[in-house]
Amino acid sequence: MPRFARHSLRRRKRDSLRCRFLSSSCTRPICSMRASMANVSGSVHHLLGFFSLRFMVSSLFETPKHATHFRKKGSGVAVHLYNRAMYSRMVFVLLWMLLLSTSTGIKLDGNGYVDVVIAISSNVPQDNRLIDKIKEMVTEGSLYLYHALDEKVYFKEATILVPPQWNGTNFTKAKTESFGKAKIRIDNANPSYGFEPYTNQYGECGAEGEYIHFTPEYLLNDTLTELYGSRGKIFVHEWAHLRWGVFDECNGEKPFYHSNGGIEATRCSKNIKGQFYEVTAGGSLQQCSIDPQTSLPTKGCMFFLDRNQITNSSIMFLPSLNAVTTFCHENEHNYEAPNMQNKKCEKATWTVIFEDSVDKDALRSLKPLQSPPPPPSFKVVQRKQRVVCLILDVSGSMAGSRILQQQQAATHFLRNIIENQARVGIVAFSTLASTLSPLTTISSDTTRENLIKLLPKVAGGWTNMCLGLSQGLQILREDNGDALGDEIIFLTDGQATDNIAGCVPSAIQSGAIIHTLAFSNSAARELTEMANKTGGQFLSPNDKTTSNQLMDAFASLTLSTGDYIKEPVQLESVGARTSDWFNGTVSVDQTVGNKTSFVIIYETSFPSVYIQSPSGSVYTQTNMSHDVSQKTVTLKIPGTAEHGDWKYSIQTTILQALTLTVTSQATQADVPPIIVKTHMNQQFSDGTKPMIVFAEVSQSYRPVINADVWATLESETGSIHILQLLDNGAGADAFQNDGIYSRYFTKMVNGRSSLKVRVKNQDGQTKFAALYVPGCVLNVQLSPPKPPIFEEPLDVGNFTRTDTGESFMVKLSGQAPSNFPPNRITDLSAEIQEDTVLLNWTAPGEDLDQGTAKSYEIRWSFDLKMLRFNFSNGHEVNTTAVSPQKAGSVEQHSFNLNITIQNGTTLFFAVQSEDKQKAKSETSNIAQASKILPGPKPQGISNPGMNLTVLVISLCVVTVVLCFIVVVVVCAVKRRKRSAKSDMALIITNEGQNNLYA
């Protein structure tokens, strides 16, 4: 059964909290989209004009021979069709370029970052001081960022989104900003981190992170700055994770390592100086002990940083240190340190930022500012009640099953998805556009049913999309004169009869969030542009009656405020074509149960439906509502649904399609539901780089691990690929047991594809990962650590979840996707046992993390950098007896290097994999192992500055000795003076006597 389990080392901020590095002012541990094309994306109309002119010229002077041949025969039809096809192709290429260079995310406008959205969750009570603290943090961080990156960049503009329930007169209306898409979140604490800021990172080195998480307590409690350092510095530290995909340069699990026969603290750069001490229970310092098994300092040993440092790096190691002002450069990077930056990137953070990050091109070309930047400008915005207009296609191509599926999915949205107090309008368009319902407030079930009755049921006519968009925007403007922050759900199945390209810019400029649903493979390409530029979702459900994709698409159109208690959760979505029984189980776990509904859709004939509760109660058609016109059967469970496994049995005597959709909501106001969020790492691909599928399974930021997660990717041409997503820290998965399940997707085909993920409990092994993470004390006085929080099991029962991600588009540069090599091994570890080396890693695949690689090449060296930069020059290990296992398997192999490994020796190892096409993987992470013979008893570790007690005693002894010497010298001098005076008196007396006798 699910229970709390120890969180793994995925979230890299755990390392920063547990790093045992201390400055003299803090004696507890702390380590605390693409390149901007703003100048291009701001000139969309110029690009359109240029390409249109270029196309016209090419059409006039470059007409193909076959078209000319037909023209000579008196027919202009072929030329017209050719030009129209070429125009469509050119428009597609143009839109592709624009979509790759624009988005609603963060951008660089010249030297300044803009569109930085900082969203405060609805879970946070109103406290206007938060707004001021956010402004202070970003302003301070802007100047720090300016100095950290050679005076090239700063924060120019930021928008603060406050929750809907906050009261205030100085909040402007939000446009496309939303909590779900904000890159910086202010929300209640993640149990794994407490008040500690962290960045949720999914991807590889250089890939953008998902979001930065700050807590209200961190921002409001000024004493925490003594813990973590200035908020501006921490903000830049987290920004580097988020924007540039770099990692921490400390390691709480391995704070020390062997180097050149000595012991070093894990840090970057090595120029940071300090001393090793343990803190006793009484708060005093003592010499560190050595573990006889590892010959490294025992747990509890800390690296105390000197207050005065001669180095200014690195921000990714310890931003709270006053001397630190920049990132680690290549010439000072500590390649040996066993930290996450080396494991993931194996290069300096500065190098990643300027060579691999989303801003690499801009940062290399930007010139430093001539003077310090101005303070950032801020907007404070708010999104009140949700306002949505459904714009539905009823053109001739929608006739038949499509208009019915649209009606069924829109009904599901109005009945089960859209929240209370939202305002909804409905527009239908074909040759003309008409308003089926003005904006109506969802105040009761009766209101919902009245809106459902108004949904269109008949299709016919042309597809004048611009008329539909115009009518929808007009409805949205009726309440307050504008459409800012309102939403449009725009569904169509075909190409526009009118000039959709002409009205898309005005729709984008309206300020509305536009979700677009392309309900066929011929739907207009401009739909993608509208969604991408307005912060909406682009979805391309197919019209197969068994896929249930349109229902899933409408169910995914929520707008989160951060309070998942009030949001619907999709437990199940499944379909089949059968002439017999359609059976299955849906698990209702203890985090959900309110407003639970079962929706069964049949294709032709009303089936027999039986739904059995966990206690054995059976619901039949008499307990359900049946809409004959929509061919839908609905069961709404009154009150709170029983927790446990619900069994459904649907019987049909004729061959037909059947689908089942189950939704629910949280049962308790203080227990958030388990949720799953899925997406691709890129929305557009040319096939030259692999795509990655991500699914994050969590409960209020707590990772859910050991779940069974499967992704279904279906192209518009009908090809289906099913992938099991893994949370094993290998291949596409960045970190093990972090609740983020990943897999490479290599079977790309041209056109649009949909993404759907299904999650279930895996044989009762699913767990919630949680761990108490200690922080620093607030002053220089040492205090004992807080007691750990024990991991108590939380039994929520079996559960199932489904989620639909945004659709993605592929335009292959060739006829087929590239042949991808095996993925890079990132978890290689090494151990020396006498004269034998034991290596462990996770097996890569033939194509990235799928299939089985052909062979391994293992090399070792005494020099880490030699392996890193010249792998082939390393000593080769005989691997003829090693046969690679299937991707994801644990590889464990031992080797004798045919050399005598001396005590104190450190060796470095790396692996490359090869596939059947002789394509080689990148070199693995460099693993190091040292042969350290255990000592007879635990020893101490010496410091350059000695132990404090020894130092104090020594000073006392020296002082006593000095005092004794001074006393002796003084006495000797006085004695000599007295002796000199006696001698002088004797001389004078003698001389007097001599004169007397003269």
Secondary structure as GFF3:
##gff-version 3
##sequence-region A 1 998
A	DSSP	beta_strand	4	5	.	.	.	ID=ss1
A	DSSP	alpha_helix	13	18	.	.	.	ID=ss2
A	DSSP	beta_strand	21	22	.	.	.	ID=ss3
A	DSSP	alpha_helix	38	41	.	.	.	ID=ss4
A	DSSP	alpha_helix	44	61	.	.	.	ID=ss5
A	DSSP	alpha_helix	65	72	.	.	.	ID=ss6
A	DSSP	alpha_helix	77	101	.	.	.	ID=ss7
A	DSSP	beta_strand	107	109	.	.	.	ID=ss8
A	DSSP	beta_strand	112	114	.	.	.	ID=ss9
A	DSSP	beta_strand	116	120	.	.	.	ID=ss10
A	DSSP	alpha_helix	129	148	.	.	.	ID=ss11
A	DSSP	beta_strand	154	155	.	.	.	ID=ss12
A	DSSP	beta_strand	157	162	.	.	.	ID=ss13
A	DSSP	beta_strand	172	173	.	.	.	ID=ss14
A	DSSP	beta_strand	184	186	.	.	.	ID=ss15
A	DSSP	beta_strand	198	200	.	.	.	ID=ss16
A	DSSP	beta_strand	211	214	.	.	.	ID=ss17
A	DSSP	alpha_helix	216	220	.	.	.	ID=ss18
A	DSSP	alpha_helix	224	228	.	.	.	ID=ss19
A	DSSP	alpha_helix	231	244	.	.	.	ID=ss20
A	DSSP	beta_strand	256	259	.	.	.	ID=ss21
A	DSSP	beta_strand	262	265	.	.	.	ID=ss22
A	DSSP	beta_strand	274	279	.	.	.	ID=ss23
A	DSSP	beta_strand	285	286	.	.	.	ID=ss24
A	DSSP	beta_strand	301	305	.	.	.	ID=ss25
A	DSSP	three_ten_helix	330	332	.	.	.	ID=ss26
A	DSSP	alpha_helix	340	344	.	.	.	ID=ss27
A	DSSP	alpha_helix	349	355	.	.	.	ID=ss28
A	DSSP	alpha_helix	360	365	.	.	.	ID=ss29
A	DSSP	beta_strand	377	382	.	.	.	ID=ss30
A	DSSP	beta_strand	387	393	.	.	.	ID=ss31
A	DSSP	three_ten_helix	396	398	.	.	.	ID=ss32
A	DSSP	alpha_helix	401	412	.	.	.	ID=ss33
A	DSSP	pi_helix	413	417	.	.	.	ID=ss34
A	DSSP	beta_strand	423	429	.	.	.	ID=ss35
A	DSSP	beta_strand	433	441	.	.	.	ID=ss36
A	DSSP	alpha_helix	445	453	.	.	.	ID=ss37
A	DSSP	alpha_helix	465	477	.	.	.	ID=ss38
A	DSSP	beta_strand	487	492	.	.	.	ID=ss39
A	DSSP	alpha_helix	500	509	.	.	.	ID=ss40
A	DSSP	beta_strand	513	518	.	.	.	ID=ss41
A	DSSP	alpha_helix	526	534	.	.	.	ID=ss42
A	DSSP	beta_strand	538	539	.	.	.	ID=ss43
A	DSSP	alpha_helix	549	555	.	.	.	ID=ss44
A	DSSP	three_ten_helix	564	566	.	.	.	ID=ss45
A	DSSP	beta_strand	569	578	.	.	.	ID=ss46
A	DSSP	beta_strand	581	588	.	.	.	ID=ss47
A	DSSP	beta_strand	592	602	.	.	.	ID=ss48
A	DSSP	beta_strand	608	612	.	.	.	ID=ss49
A	DSSP	beta_strand	618	619	.	.	.	ID=ss50
A	DSSP	three_ten_helix	621	623	.	.	.	ID=ss51
A	DSSP	beta_strand	625	627	.	.	.	ID=ss52
A	DSSP	beta_strand	632	636	.	.	.	ID=ss53
A	DSSP	beta_strand	644	651	.	.	.	ID=ss54
A	DSSP	beta_strand	656	666	.	.	.	ID=ss55
A	DSSP	beta_strand	675	680	.	.	.	ID=ss56
A	DSSP	beta_strand	684	685	.	.	.	ID=ss57
A	DSSP	beta_strand	691	699	.	.	.	ID=ss58
A	DSSP	beta_strand	702	705	.	.	.	ID=ss59
A	DSSP	beta_strand	708	715	.	.	.	ID=ss60
A	DSSP	beta_strand	720	725	.	.	.	ID=ss61
A	DSSP	beta_strand	740	745	.	.	.	ID=ss62
A	DSSP	beta_strand	751	760	.	.	.	ID=ss63
A	DSSP	beta_strand	767	769	.	.	.	ID=ss64
A	DSSP	beta_strand	800	810	.	.	.	ID=ss65
A	DSSP	beta_strand	829	833	.	.	.	ID=ss66
A	DSSP	beta_strand	836	842	.	.	.	ID=ss67
A	DSSP	beta_strand	855	861	.	.	.	ID=ss68
A	DSSP	alpha_helix	864	869	.	.	.	ID=ss69
A	DSSP	three_ten_helix	871	873	.	.	.	ID=ss70
A	DSSP	beta_strand	875	877	.	.	.	ID=ss71
A	DSSP	beta_strand	890	896	.	.	.	ID=ss72
A	DSSP	beta_strand	906	914	.	.	.	ID=ss73
A	DSSP	beta_strand	927	930	.	.	.	ID=ss74
A	DSSP	alpha_helix	948	997	.	.	.	ID=ss75
###
